[in-house]
Amino acid sequence: MEEIKPVKEKIFDFWSNFSIWFGADFGIAVIWAGALLTPYLSLKEALAIIILGHLLGNAVMSLIAIEGQETGLPTMVLSRGPLGGKGSVLPSFLNYLQLIGWTAIMLIVGARALDVIFPGTYYAWVIVLGILVTAWTIVGPERWRWLEKLSVVLLGVLSVWLLYVIFSKYSFSELWNKPGTGGLSLLIALDLVIAMPLSWAPTIADYSRFAKSRADAAWGTYLGHLVGSAFCYFLGALSNVAMGKEDPISLIAAYGLGIPAMLIVLISTLNTTFMDIYSASITWKNINPKANLKTQVLLVGTLGTLLALVFPVDKYEAFLLLIGGAFVPLAAIMITDYFLVKREYDAEKLLADESIRAPGIIAWVIGFILYLSLTMESLIGISVPVLSQIGNEIGASIPVFLITMVLYYILSRR
Protein backbone atom coordinates (compact mmCIF):
# COMPACT_ATOMS: atom_id res chain seq x y z
CA MET A 1 0.00 0.00 0.00
CA GLU A 2 1.37 3.42 -0.97
CA GLU A 3 0.24 6.61 0.73
CA ILE A 4 -0.05 9.87 -1.15
CA LYS A 5 2.53 12.23 0.26
CA PRO A 6 4.44 15.30 -0.98
CA VAL A 7 7.28 14.50 -3.37
CA LYS A 8 10.62 15.33 -1.79
CA GLU A 9 13.03 14.06 -4.45
CA LYS A 10 12.70 16.29 -7.52
CA ILE A 11 14.03 14.38 -10.52
CA PHE A 12 12.38 15.83 -13.67
CA ASP A 13 14.24 18.57 -15.53
CA PHE A 14 12.84 20.68 -18.41
CA TRP A 15 13.41 17.95 -21.00
CA SER A 16 11.78 15.31 -18.83
CA ASN A 17 8.64 17.44 -18.56
CA PHE A 18 8.82 18.35 -22.24
CA SER A 19 9.08 14.68 -23.20
CA ILE A 20 6.13 13.68 -21.04
CA TRP A 21 3.78 16.22 -22.57
CA PHE A 22 5.12 15.99 -26.09
CA GLY A 23 4.39 12.28 -26.03
CA ALA A 24 1.08 12.66 -24.16
CA ASP A 25 -0.85 13.98 -27.16
CA PHE A 26 1.44 13.00 -30.01
CA GLY A 27 -0.45 10.20 -31.68
CA ILE A 28 -3.37 8.83 -33.64
CA ALA A 29 -6.15 10.03 -31.27
CA VAL A 30 -5.08 13.68 -31.60
CA ILE A 31 -4.68 13.38 -35.38
CA TRP A 32 -8.29 12.20 -35.32
CA ALA A 33 -9.35 15.23 -33.26
CA GLY A 34 -7.64 17.55 -35.73
CA ALA A 35 -9.45 15.89 -38.62
CA LEU A 36 -12.79 16.87 -37.01
CA LEU A 37 -12.03 20.51 -37.88
CA THR A 38 -11.86 19.98 -41.64
CA PRO A 39 -13.21 20.14 -44.25
CA TYR A 40 -15.73 22.35 -42.38
CA LEU A 41 -12.95 24.89 -41.86
CA SER A 42 -10.30 25.75 -44.41
CA LEU A 43 -6.77 24.66 -43.58
CA LYS A 44 -5.89 28.30 -42.84
CA GLU A 45 -8.76 28.65 -40.38
CA ALA A 46 -8.00 25.28 -38.81
CA LEU A 47 -4.35 26.20 -38.22
CA ALA A 48 -5.31 29.52 -36.60
CA ILE A 49 -7.80 27.77 -34.29
CA ILE A 50 -5.27 25.05 -33.44
CA ILE A 51 -2.61 27.59 -32.45
CA LEU A 52 -5.01 29.79 -30.45
CA GLY A 53 -6.62 26.83 -28.68
CA HIS A 54 -3.27 25.44 -27.60
CA LEU A 55 -1.88 28.81 -26.51
CA LEU A 56 -4.89 29.24 -24.21
CA GLY A 57 -5.31 25.65 -23.06
CA ASN A 58 -1.60 25.13 -22.41
CA ALA A 59 -1.49 28.24 -20.22
CA VAL A 60 -3.99 26.54 -17.90
CA MET A 61 -1.85 23.39 -17.95
CA SER A 62 1.27 25.34 -16.98
CA LEU A 63 -0.38 27.12 -14.06
CA ILE A 64 -1.54 23.81 -12.59
CA ALA A 65 1.95 22.41 -13.25
CA ILE A 66 3.36 25.18 -11.03
CA GLU A 67 0.95 24.22 -8.24
CA GLY A 68 2.16 20.63 -8.39
CA GLN A 69 5.85 21.56 -8.43
CA GLU A 70 5.58 23.93 -5.48
CA THR A 71 3.49 21.64 -3.26
CA GLY A 72 4.74 18.22 -4.38
CA LEU A 73 1.12 16.99 -4.55
CA PRO A 74 -0.95 15.40 -7.37
CA THR A 75 -3.74 17.37 -9.00
CA MET A 76 -6.84 15.96 -7.35
CA VAL A 77 -5.29 16.41 -3.92
CA LEU A 78 -4.70 20.06 -4.86
CA SER A 79 -8.41 20.35 -5.69
CA ARG A 80 -9.00 19.94 -1.94
CA GLY A 81 -7.82 23.54 -1.59
CA PRO A 82 -10.93 25.16 -3.09
CA LEU A 83 -13.33 22.20 -2.66
CA GLY A 84 -12.30 20.59 0.64
CA GLY A 85 -11.33 16.96 1.12
CA LYS A 86 -14.86 15.55 0.87
CA GLY A 87 -15.80 18.17 -1.71
CA SER A 88 -13.09 16.88 -4.06
CA VAL A 89 -14.56 13.35 -4.14
CA LEU A 90 -17.11 13.89 -6.94
CA PRO A 91 -14.68 15.67 -9.35
CA SER A 92 -12.13 12.96 -8.55
CA PHE A 93 -14.65 10.25 -9.42
CA LEU A 94 -15.51 11.98 -12.71
CA ASN A 95 -11.81 12.26 -13.49
CA TYR A 96 -11.40 8.56 -12.71
CA LEU A 97 -14.19 7.74 -15.18
CA GLN A 98 -12.85 10.04 -17.92
CA LEU A 99 -9.37 8.53 -17.63
CA ILE A 100 -10.80 5.02 -18.01
CA GLY A 101 -12.60 6.40 -21.09
CA TRP A 102 -9.38 7.85 -22.48
CA THR A 103 -7.64 4.53 -21.84
CA ALA A 104 -10.30 2.80 -23.93
CA ILE A 105 -10.10 5.38 -26.74
CA MET A 106 -6.33 5.10 -26.98
CA LEU A 107 -6.50 1.31 -27.10
CA ILE A 108 -9.22 1.51 -29.77
CA VAL A 109 -7.34 3.83 -32.11
CA GLY A 110 -4.11 1.93 -31.56
CA ALA A 111 -5.71 -1.44 -32.26
CA ARG A 112 -7.61 -0.16 -35.30
CA ALA A 113 -4.45 1.28 -36.81
CA LEU A 114 -2.54 -1.96 -36.22
CA ASP A 115 -5.47 -3.91 -37.65
CA VAL A 116 -5.01 -1.99 -40.89
CA ILE A 117 -1.39 -3.13 -41.02
CA PHE A 118 -2.19 -6.68 -39.88
CA PRO A 119 -5.82 -7.30 -40.99
CA GLY A 120 -8.11 -9.35 -38.77
CA THR A 121 -6.18 -8.75 -35.54
CA TYR A 122 -8.18 -5.88 -33.96
CA TYR A 123 -9.41 -7.62 -30.81
CA ALA A 124 -6.06 -9.28 -30.26
CA TRP A 125 -4.32 -5.90 -30.44
CA VAL A 126 -6.75 -4.35 -27.94
CA ILE A 127 -5.80 -7.03 -25.44
CA VAL A 128 -2.07 -6.96 -26.23
CA LEU A 129 -1.88 -3.16 -25.99
CA GLY A 130 -3.90 -3.23 -22.77
CA ILE A 131 -1.50 -5.71 -21.20
CA LEU A 132 1.60 -3.84 -22.38
CA VAL A 133 0.52 -0.43 -21.14
CA THR A 134 -0.70 -1.79 -17.80
CA ALA A 135 2.65 -3.48 -17.25
CA TRP A 136 4.47 -0.28 -18.23
CA THR A 137 2.38 1.72 -15.76
CA ILE A 138 3.24 -0.59 -12.87
CA VAL A 139 6.92 0.30 -13.40
CA GLY A 140 6.07 3.93 -12.46
CA PRO A 141 6.97 7.41 -13.79
CA GLU A 142 10.27 7.61 -11.94
CA ARG A 143 11.80 4.80 -13.99
CA TRP A 144 10.82 5.55 -17.59
CA ARG A 145 12.42 8.98 -18.12
CA TRP A 146 14.97 7.62 -20.60
CA LEU A 147 12.23 5.83 -22.56
CA GLU A 148 10.13 9.01 -22.78
CA LYS A 149 13.07 10.94 -24.22
CA LEU A 150 13.84 8.17 -26.72
CA SER A 151 10.21 8.06 -27.80
CA VAL A 152 10.24 11.82 -28.46
CA VAL A 153 13.11 11.38 -30.92
CA LEU A 154 11.47 8.41 -32.65
CA LEU A 155 8.06 10.08 -32.89
CA GLY A 156 9.64 13.27 -34.20
CA VAL A 157 11.53 11.49 -36.96
CA LEU A 158 8.56 9.35 -37.96
CA SER A 159 6.15 12.30 -37.99
CA VAL A 160 8.40 14.36 -40.25
CA TRP A 161 8.60 11.37 -42.57
CA LEU A 162 4.80 11.06 -42.53
CA LEU A 163 4.46 14.75 -43.39
CA TYR A 164 6.88 14.26 -46.29
CA VAL A 165 4.74 11.43 -47.62
CA ILE A 166 1.64 13.67 -47.62
CA PHE A 167 3.35 16.54 -49.43
CA SER A 168 4.88 14.17 -51.98
CA LYS A 169 1.33 13.19 -53.02
CA TYR A 170 -0.52 16.51 -52.68
CA SER A 171 0.20 20.14 -53.50
CA PHE A 172 0.46 22.19 -50.31
CA SER A 173 -0.64 25.42 -52.02
CA GLU A 174 -3.76 23.72 -53.37
CA LEU A 175 -4.65 22.33 -49.95
CA TRP A 176 -3.83 25.62 -48.22
CA ASN A 177 -6.14 27.65 -50.48
CA LYS A 178 -9.02 25.15 -50.54
CA PRO A 179 -12.09 26.76 -48.89
CA GLY A 180 -13.96 25.07 -46.06
CA THR A 181 -17.48 23.74 -46.51
CA GLY A 182 -18.88 25.54 -43.44
CA GLY A 183 -21.14 23.99 -40.83
CA LEU A 184 -18.74 24.42 -37.89
CA SER A 185 -18.36 27.80 -36.19
CA LEU A 186 -14.88 28.99 -35.31
CA LEU A 187 -15.66 29.14 -31.60
CA ILE A 188 -17.09 25.61 -31.51
CA ALA A 189 -13.93 24.50 -33.32
CA LEU A 190 -11.94 26.33 -30.64
CA ASP A 191 -13.82 24.31 -28.01
CA LEU A 192 -12.76 21.07 -29.71
CA VAL A 193 -9.11 22.17 -29.57
CA ILE A 194 -9.14 23.55 -26.03
CA ALA A 195 -10.81 20.32 -24.86
CA MET A 196 -7.59 18.41 -25.41
CA PRO A 197 -5.23 20.35 -23.11
CA LEU A 198 -8.00 20.91 -20.56
CA SER A 199 -8.78 17.19 -20.47
CA TRP A 200 -5.28 16.82 -18.98
CA ALA A 201 -5.90 19.49 -16.32
CA PRO A 202 -6.83 16.98 -13.57
CA THR A 203 -3.60 15.02 -14.15
CA ILE A 204 -0.87 17.62 -14.72
CA ALA A 205 0.44 17.96 -11.17
CA ASP A 206 0.69 14.14 -10.97
CA TYR A 207 3.87 14.62 -13.03
CA SER A 208 4.95 18.22 -12.43
CA ARG A 209 5.31 17.43 -8.70
CA PHE A 210 8.55 15.63 -9.69
CA ALA A 211 9.94 18.73 -11.47
CA LYS A 212 13.18 20.26 -10.19
CA SER A 213 12.04 23.87 -10.58
CA ARG A 214 8.99 25.99 -11.25
CA ALA A 215 10.33 26.89 -14.72
CA ASP A 216 11.00 23.23 -15.59
CA ALA A 217 7.41 22.37 -14.69
CA ALA A 218 5.74 25.33 -16.40
CA TRP A 219 7.73 25.59 -19.62
CA GLY A 220 8.34 21.87 -20.04
CA THR A 221 4.59 21.29 -19.82
CA TYR A 222 3.65 24.27 -21.99
CA LEU A 223 6.10 23.78 -24.84
CA GLY A 224 6.01 19.97 -24.83
CA HIS A 225 2.25 19.83 -25.21
CA LEU A 226 2.19 22.77 -27.63
CA VAL A 227 4.61 21.16 -30.07
CA GLY A 228 3.26 17.61 -29.87
CA SER A 229 -0.48 18.22 -29.74
CA ALA A 230 -0.64 21.18 -32.12
CA PHE A 231 1.40 19.30 -34.72
CA CYS A 232 -0.91 16.28 -34.58
CA TYR A 233 -4.01 18.47 -34.77
CA PHE A 234 -2.60 20.12 -37.89
CA LEU A 235 -1.61 16.77 -39.39
CA GLY A 236 -5.17 15.53 -38.89
CA ALA A 237 -6.70 18.67 -40.41
CA LEU A 238 -4.25 18.49 -43.32
CA SER A 239 -4.90 14.81 -44.05
CA ASN A 240 -8.67 15.33 -44.00
CA VAL A 241 -8.43 18.24 -46.47
CA ALA A 242 -6.26 16.08 -48.71
CA MET A 243 -8.24 12.83 -48.52
CA GLY A 244 -11.69 13.86 -47.30
CA LYS A 245 -11.57 11.30 -44.48
CA GLU A 246 -11.76 12.01 -40.75
CA ASP A 247 -10.42 8.62 -39.73
CA PRO A 248 -6.58 8.83 -39.53
CA ILE A 249 -6.44 5.07 -39.93
CA SER A 250 -7.55 5.60 -43.54
CA LEU A 251 -4.35 7.59 -43.97
CA ILE A 252 -2.30 4.59 -42.93
CA ALA A 253 -4.26 2.30 -45.24
CA ALA A 254 -3.95 4.65 -48.21
CA TYR A 255 -0.21 5.14 -47.89
CA GLY A 256 0.66 1.57 -46.91
CA LEU A 257 3.05 2.82 -44.24
CA GLY A 258 3.61 -0.62 -42.75
CA ILE A 259 6.27 -1.05 -40.06
CA PRO A 260 7.01 2.69 -39.54
CA ALA A 261 3.30 3.26 -38.94
CA MET A 262 3.24 0.38 -36.48
CA LEU A 263 6.05 2.07 -34.51
CA ILE A 264 4.16 5.37 -34.41
CA VAL A 265 1.03 3.63 -33.19
CA LEU A 266 2.77 1.53 -30.55
CA ILE A 267 4.85 4.37 -29.10
CA SER A 268 2.02 6.91 -29.06
CA THR A 269 -0.42 4.41 -27.57
CA LEU A 270 1.96 3.37 -24.79
CA ASN A 271 2.98 6.97 -24.01
CA THR A 272 -0.51 8.38 -23.65
CA THR A 273 -2.36 5.42 -22.20
CA PHE A 274 0.28 4.98 -19.50
CA MET A 275 -0.52 8.49 -18.25
CA ASP A 276 -4.27 7.80 -18.27
CA ILE A 277 -3.92 4.63 -16.19
CA TYR A 278 -1.37 6.07 -13.76
CA SER A 279 -3.34 9.27 -13.11
CA ALA A 280 -6.62 7.36 -12.73
CA SER A 281 -4.97 5.26 -10.03
CA ILE A 282 -3.57 8.34 -8.25
CA THR A 283 -7.00 10.00 -8.50
CA TRP A 284 -8.67 7.01 -6.85
CA LYS A 285 -6.28 7.30 -3.91
CA ASN A 286 -7.60 10.83 -3.36
CA ILE A 287 -11.03 9.20 -2.93
CA ASN A 288 -9.78 6.24 -0.92
CA PRO A 289 -6.29 6.86 0.51
CA LYS A 290 -6.04 3.26 1.71
CA ALA A 291 -6.37 1.84 -1.83
CA ASN A 292 -3.39 -0.10 -3.15
CA LEU A 293 -1.85 1.73 -6.12
CA LYS A 294 -0.77 -1.36 -8.09
CA THR A 295 -4.18 -2.95 -7.60
CA GLN A 296 -5.77 0.19 -9.01
CA VAL A 297 -3.39 0.16 -11.99
CA LEU A 298 -4.45 -3.41 -12.79
CA LEU A 299 -8.13 -2.53 -12.33
CA VAL A 300 -8.03 0.59 -14.52
CA GLY A 301 -6.02 -1.21 -17.21
CA THR A 302 -8.52 -4.07 -17.22
CA LEU A 303 -11.59 -1.79 -17.28
CA GLY A 304 -10.11 0.33 -20.06
CA THR A 305 -9.33 -2.78 -22.11
CA LEU A 306 -12.84 -4.20 -21.64
CA LEU A 307 -14.43 -0.85 -22.50
CA ALA A 308 -12.30 -0.63 -25.64
CA LEU A 309 -13.92 -3.82 -26.91
CA VAL A 310 -17.40 -2.23 -26.90
CA PHE A 311 -16.96 1.59 -26.99
CA PRO A 312 -18.76 3.31 -29.94
CA VAL A 313 -15.88 5.27 -31.42
CA ASP A 314 -18.28 7.44 -33.47
CA LYS A 315 -19.07 9.22 -30.16
CA TYR A 316 -15.51 10.57 -29.89
CA GLU A 317 -16.45 14.20 -30.64
CA ALA A 318 -19.22 14.17 -28.02
CA PHE A 319 -16.79 12.65 -25.51
CA LEU A 320 -14.33 15.53 -26.05
CA LEU A 321 -17.06 18.11 -25.42
CA LEU A 322 -18.53 16.30 -22.43
CA ILE A 323 -15.30 16.03 -20.45
CA GLY A 324 -14.84 19.77 -20.73
CA GLY A 325 -18.03 20.17 -18.72
CA ALA A 326 -16.40 18.93 -15.53
CA PHE A 327 -12.82 20.11 -15.92
CA VAL A 328 -13.04 23.57 -17.47
CA PRO A 329 -14.70 24.97 -14.30
CA LEU A 330 -12.53 22.82 -12.03
CA ALA A 331 -9.34 24.21 -13.60
CA ALA A 332 -10.72 27.75 -13.28
CA ILE A 333 -11.45 27.27 -9.57
CA MET A 334 -8.07 25.69 -8.81
CA ILE A 335 -6.10 28.44 -10.56
CA THR A 336 -8.17 31.20 -8.98
CA ASP A 337 -7.78 29.73 -5.49
CA TYR A 338 -4.01 29.25 -5.76
CA PHE A 339 -2.95 32.41 -7.64
CA LEU A 340 -5.67 35.01 -6.88
CA VAL A 341 -7.27 34.06 -3.56
CA LYS A 342 -3.81 32.82 -2.53
CA ARG A 343 -4.95 30.28 -0.01
CA GLU A 344 -2.12 28.77 2.00
CA TYR A 345 -1.42 25.27 0.66
CA ASP A 346 0.10 23.17 3.41
CA ALA A 347 0.60 19.67 2.04
CA GLU A 348 -0.01 17.81 5.29
CA LYS A 349 -3.16 19.81 6.06
CA LEU A 350 -4.55 19.19 2.58
CA LEU A 351 -3.96 15.45 2.89
CA ALA A 352 -5.79 15.42 6.23
CA ASP A 353 -8.61 17.73 5.08
CA GLU A 354 -12.12 16.23 5.34
CA SER A 355 -14.13 19.44 4.84
CA ILE A 356 -16.58 20.59 2.19
CA ARG A 357 -16.00 24.17 1.02
CA ALA A 358 -19.25 25.66 -0.22
CA PRO A 359 -17.80 28.45 -2.46
CA GLY A 360 -15.80 25.96 -4.51
CA ILE A 361 -18.62 23.42 -4.77
CA ILE A 362 -21.20 26.05 -5.75
CA ALA A 363 -18.96 27.62 -8.42
CA TRP A 364 -17.96 24.22 -9.82
CA VAL A 365 -21.54 22.92 -10.04
CA ILE A 366 -22.78 26.12 -11.69
CA GLY A 367 -19.89 26.04 -14.16
CA PHE A 368 -20.54 22.36 -14.92
CA ILE A 369 -24.27 22.94 -15.54
CA LEU A 370 -23.58 26.03 -17.64
CA TYR A 371 -21.06 24.16 -19.80
CA LEU A 372 -23.45 21.26 -20.39
CA SER A 373 -26.29 23.66 -21.20
CA LEU A 374 -24.19 25.51 -23.76
CA THR A 375 -23.09 22.25 -25.44
CA MET A 376 -26.25 20.12 -24.99
CA GLU A 377 -27.32 20.56 -28.60
CA SER A 378 -23.91 19.44 -29.87
CA LEU A 379 -23.77 16.53 -27.41
CA ILE A 380 -27.19 14.92 -27.74
CA GLY A 381 -29.21 17.15 -30.06
CA ILE A 382 -31.40 18.69 -27.33
CA SER A 383 -31.76 22.46 -27.54
CA VAL A 384 -31.75 24.53 -24.35
CA PRO A 385 -33.60 27.83 -24.83
CA VAL A 386 -31.25 30.78 -25.29
CA LEU A 387 -28.18 28.90 -23.99
CA SER A 388 -27.91 26.57 -26.99
CA GLN A 389 -27.95 29.54 -29.34
CA ILE A 390 -25.27 31.28 -27.27
CA GLY A 391 -23.19 28.10 -27.20
CA ASN A 392 -23.46 27.67 -30.96
CA GLU A 393 -22.23 31.22 -31.48
CA ILE A 394 -19.48 31.68 -28.87
CA GLY A 395 -18.65 28.15 -27.68
CA ALA A 396 -18.44 27.05 -24.06
CA SER A 397 -14.86 26.68 -22.79
CA ILE A 398 -13.76 30.32 -22.63
CA PRO A 399 -17.01 31.85 -21.28
CA VAL A 400 -17.45 29.08 -18.68
CA PHE A 401 -13.83 29.38 -17.55
CA LEU A 402 -14.09 33.16 -17.09
CA ILE A 403 -17.54 33.09 -15.44
CA THR A 404 -16.44 30.36 -13.01
CA MET A 405 -13.28 32.28 -12.10
CA VAL A 406 -15.23 35.46 -11.30
CA LEU A 407 -17.98 33.60 -9.46
CA TYR A 408 -15.55 31.62 -7.30
CA TYR A 409 -13.46 34.70 -6.48
CA ILE A 410 -16.56 36.59 -5.32
CA LEU A 411 -17.90 33.66 -3.29
CA SER A 412 -14.55 32.90 -1.66
CA ARG A 413 -14.06 36.53 -0.66
CA ARG A 414 -17.52 36.69 0.90
N, C-alpha and C positions, 0 to 999 in steps of 0.2 A: 504494500500500500504506500502510495506517495502523497504527501501533503503538499498543497499549494503554499508556497512561501516565496518571499522576495528573492530574486536572483542576485547573488553576491558576486559570482565570477562572470565578468563581462568578457565575452570571447568573440563577438561579431564586429568586424571592422566595416568600413564603407562598402567594400567589395562583397563581403558576405551578405550584407543587407541588399545590395544591388542585385546580387545573383538570386537571392530568394524571390524577390518581387519581379525580376525579369522573367524568371521561369514560371512564376505563379500563373500568369495569364498569357504565356507564349505558347499557343497550341491551337488545336483544331476547334475547340469550343468557342474561342474568341474570334477566330476566323469566321465561324458561323454567325456570331453576333454581328460582326461587321457586314456580312452579306445581307442582313436584314434591312440595312439602310438603303441599299440599291436593289433594283433600278429606280425606286421611288424618288431618290435624290440623285442629282448628277454627281459624278466623282469629285468635282470641285466642292460642292456643298457638303458631301459626305466627309471629305478631308477636313474642312473647316469645323464641322461638328465634332469629329473625332478628336481634334486637337483641343478645342474648347472644353469638351466634356472631360478629358483627361487632366487638363490644367486645373479645373475646378475640383474634380473628384479626388485627384491625387493630393491636393492641398489638405483635404480632410484626413486622408490616410496619414500624411506626415505629422499632423498635429496629434493624432492619437498615438503615433509612433513615439513622439516625444514623451507623452504621458507614461508609456510603458518603460522607456529607457530610464526616466527619472525615478520611477517608483519601484521598478523591478517586478511589476505584477502583470498578469495576463489581462486581456481586454475586459472580459465579463466580470472580473473582480473589480476592475476600475469603475464599472457601471454602478457599483454599490455606492460610490460617492454621491451622485445625484439621486439615485433611486432607493438606497438602503439595501441591506443584505437580503431581506425577504422580498423587497421590491424588485430586485434584479432577477428573481427566479423566472418570471414569465418571459422577458426578453431572452434570457439564457436558453430557455426551452425552445423558443422559436429559432434561435440561432443554431441550436442542436439539430432541429429538424431541417433547416435550410442547408446545413453542411452535409447531412446525409443525402439530401436532394442533389447537391453539387457533386458528391461522390458518385452517385448514380449517373448523372449526366456525363461526367468525365469518362466513366467506364463505358457508357453507351457510345460516345463519339469515337473513343479509342478502338473499341471492338468493331464498330461499323467500318472504320477506315481500314483496319487490318483484315476485315472480311472481304474488302474490295481487292486487297493484294492476294489473300489466300481464300478464295470463295468457299462458302459453306462452313465457315469456322466461327461464325459470330458468337454463338452461345459459349463455345469453348474459350474464346478470347475474353469474354466478360468475366468468366470464372478465373482464368489465368491472371488477368490484370488485377482482379480483386485480391487474389492471394499475394501477388508480388507487392502491391502497394501497401497492403496491410503489414506484411513482413518488414518492408522498408520503414514504415511508421514506428514499429516497435523498437527499432534501432535508436530513434530519437534525433532531434534537431542538432544536438551538440556534436554528433558524430558524422554528419554527412556534408560538412562544409566543402570539402574538396570535391565531392561529387556534384554539388550545386554549381561550383565554378566551372568544372569540366563541361557540364551540360549546357551552360551559357555559351561556351565556345562552339560546341557542336550544333546547338540550335541556331546560333548566329550564322555559321557557315552554310548550313542546310537551307535556311530561310533565304539567304541571298541567292543561293543556287535556284531555289523555287521561283523567286522573283525574275531571275534571268530567263527561266523557261517560259514564263508568261509573256515577257516582252519580246522573246524570240518568235512568238506565234501571233502577237497582236501589236498594232501600232498604238503607242502610248498617246500620241496627239489625238488620234481618233477617239480613244476611250475617254480622254480628258475632256474633250469638247462635246461628248454625247450628252444630250439633255436628259433630265430625269422624267419619269412618267407622272410624277405627282402622287397624291394619295397619302403622303406622310408629312406632317408638319415638321418644321425644323426643331421646334421645342420638344415635340414628342420624340424625335430622333435623338435629341440631346439627352432625354430621359433614359433612352436605351443605352447610351454610352456611359452616362454617369452611374447607371445601375451596376456596372462592372466593378469600378473601384470601391463604390459604397457597399457592395456585397461583401467586401473584405474587411469593412470597418470593424466588425465584432471580433476579428481575429488578429489584427495588426500587432497589438502589444504582446501577443503570445510569442512573437519573434523579436520585436524591437527591445524587449526587456533584456535580451542578451547583448545588446549593442554597447560598444565601449564608450561612445560619447553621444551627446544629443545630436550633433551634426551627422554622425555616422547613421543614426537611426532615421533622422528626418530626410536627408538627401539621398541616402541609399534606397529608402522606400520610395521616395518621390520619383527619382530618375529611373530606377530599375523598372517600376511599373509603367512609367510613361513610355519608355523605349519599347518594352516588350509588348504591352497591351495595345498601344496605339498602332504599332507596326502591324499586328495581327488583325486589328479592326480594318486598317487600310487594305491589307491583303485580301480580306474577305470582300470588302466593297469593290475592290478592283476586279477580283475574279468573277463576281456576279455581274458586273457591267460587261465583262468580256464574254462570258458564257451564258448569262441569263439563268443561272442556277444558284439558289441560296445554299444548297447543301455542299459544304467544302469537300465532302467525300467524292462528289462527282468530279471535282478537280483532279483528285488522285487517279480516278478511273480514266479520265480523258487523257491524261498525260502519261499514264503507265509508269509512275515514278518508282515502283518496286521497292527495293531494299532501302534506299535513302528515305522514302516516305515512311517506311516501317520504323526507322530510327526516330524520325520526327515524332511520330505518334507515340511510340513507347516512352521517349524521354519526357514529352510534354504531359502525357497522362500520369506518369509516376511523380513528376514534379508537383503538379497541381493537386492531384488527389491525395497525396501524402499530407499536404497542408490542411485539406478538408477534414481528413480523419483525425489528425493530431489535434486540431483546434476544437473539433466536436468533443473529443475526449476531455480536453482541458475545460471546456464549457460545462460539461456535465459535472465536473468536480466543483464548480461554483455552486451547482444545485445541491450536490451531495458530496461534501468534502471527504467522506469516508470511502467513496468509490475507488476501486483499484484501477489505475490508469491503463495498464496493459489489458485488463479485461474489457474496458471500454473501447480500446483500440480494436480488439477482436470483434466486439459487438457492432461497432459502427461500420467496420469493413464488411462484415457479413450482411448487415442491413442494406448498405449501399449496393452491394453486389446483387442481392435478391431484388431490390427495387429496380436495378438496371435491367433486369430480365423482363420487366412488365411496364416500365415507365413510357407514356406516350410522348415521344420526342417532339411531336408537332406542337406541344404546349410550351416549348422552350421560351418563346417571346413573352408569354403570359407569366411564366416563372420569373423571368428577369424583372418584370414590372412589379410583381407581387412582393418579392423580397425587399424591394425598396420601401414598401409600406412600413415595415418594422424598423429598418435600420437607418433610413434617412433621418427621422426624428431622434432616434437614439444617439446617433453621432452628433447631432446638433446639441443635444442636452449635455453629453459628455464634454464636448469642447467648451461650451459656455460655462459649465461648472468649474472646469479646471483652469481656464485662461481668463475668464471675465469675472465670475463670482469669486474665484480664487480660494476655493475651499481648501483647507489643509488636508493633504492626503498622507496620512500615517499608515504605512502598510499593515502593521499589526492590528491597528484599530479597524481597518477595512475588513480584514480577514475575520475578525471577531464580530463584525456588525450584523445584527439581526433585526434592524429597524425597517420601517417602510416610510419613505420620505414623500409626502403628498405632492409638493410642487413638481418633482420629477415625474411621478406617476401620472399626474393630471396632464402635464405638457406632452408626455410621450403618447398617452392614449389619444389625446386630441389630434396630435400630429399623425398618428397611425390612421385614425378614422378619416381625417382630411385627405391623406394620400390615397387611401382606398376609394374614397368618394370621387376624387379627381380622375382616377384611372379605371373606375368600375366598367365603363363602357368598353375600354380597350381590353380589359381582362375577361369579362364574361358577357359583354353585349348589353348590359342593363344600364340605361341612362338615368343619372341622378339629376333632377332639375337644377338648372343653373350651374352646378359644380361640374357636370360632365362637359358642358360647353366651355367653361373656363379651362378645364384640363386639356381639352382638345386644342385650345388656342395657345396656352402658355406652358403646358406640361405640369408636372407635379414636384419633381425633386427640388428645384431651386426655391419655389414659393413655400413649400412645406418646411424646408430646412430653415429659411429665414423666419417664418412665422413661429416655428417651434423655439428657435433661439430667443426671440423677443419675449414670447410668452413665458418661457422658463425663467429668464432673467427677472422679469417682473414678479413672478410668483415667488421665486427664491428670495428676492429682496424684501417682499412683504412678510 
